[in-house]
Amino acid sequence: MIGKAGKPQFYSNRDYKHGTTEKVRVLLVNLGTPDSPTPQALKRYLKEFLSDPRVVEIPRLVWWPILILLF
């Protein structure tokens, strides 16, 4: 959950009772694939994917130089 400042925020489950069985849920998401099975296509795909702030939740000012060094 994203808070007012745009940062992830944790909300506790106040209704949780110890000794109860937790429910398990699975979320399947298709995040796309590279255009072709080549190193160049994979590099382009990963750079686009890792540029998404919803994927990497550290400040862009910190992440962008790392991303440029990787790709």
Secondary structure, 3 states (H helix, E strand, C coil): CECCCCCECCCCCCCCCCCCCCCCCCCCCCCCCCCCCCHHHHHHHHHHHHCCCCCCCCCHHHHHHHHHHHC
